């Protein structure tokens, strides 16, 4: 009898064939749950509602370090994004280069989310600007989303505080109460205020150069399986990895269809060719070996930025049956 699994994950081109059943999860009958990322992550780390779920990588590392994660990962990386584009500055504060960020007041929606973790890690690796060199202010960005905003417990040396009730980070940046803002999407003030610009104006060029030198395509999310399921049915980890990999490979193949475009962008085939030239044929790889540098960068960042009291090992993050992937 097939094992029934509830699965919560984003509806991406790379997951859609598993969601709609075109790619089977061998030995399993999946039941997919539609939910926003925030809902998925909250439910995963509080009530562990799903058998299989997409996880915030930074929160997963922190929970693993504390020994409180109900999930164990498989190297299916559903979200990956370079984060040079995520840093917005005021142009009237003498910030001409990343090194000028030291001592500044920076807004961030959540200190512990993966987008800000990666942006801060890149700043330290590339420019020597550490998380502790800035004053971090945490709050909602463009509109009120949360009744209660908390910050993680951090060691000494980090100034991370919640902004006042009713304050929005986009408004604070526009008003000059912040020097910069780190966010995974452009804040409202970016289009409304000429004094707001990206720290890296040509962020794509900076990100391509970063990849060419480091080989790192930053990972944001991964898939986790309830630990009790893997302990009882270890084959499930392999079956899910195979299914998600097959679906992702098919989605990548769809990007190259110059005869009749499958993706509704006029020059998608040209961009596909440029990306492969820089990043290789499998530019969105799953598995541990090929992603080791990207995974280790996240565990290093989490420790350096105070989110974990120790460096988490890769072997702690992934299910035993897929460690050789």
Secondary structure, DSSP 8 states (H G I E B T S, - for coil): --EEEEEE----HHHHHHHTTSS--TTEEEEEE---HHHHHHHHHHT---SEEEEEHHHHHHHHHHT--SEEEEEEEEEE---GGGEEEETTS---SGGGGTT-EEEES-TTSHHHHHHHHHHHHHH---GGGSEEEE--SSS---S--------TT-EEEE--TT--HHHHHHTTS-SEEE-SS--HHHHH-TTEEESSTTHHHHHHHHHHHH----EEEEEEEEHHHHHH-THHHHHHHHHHHHHHHHHHHHT--TTS-SSS-TTHHHHHHHHHHHH-S-SS--SSGGGHHHHHHHHHHHHHTTS-SS---HHHHB-GGGTT-
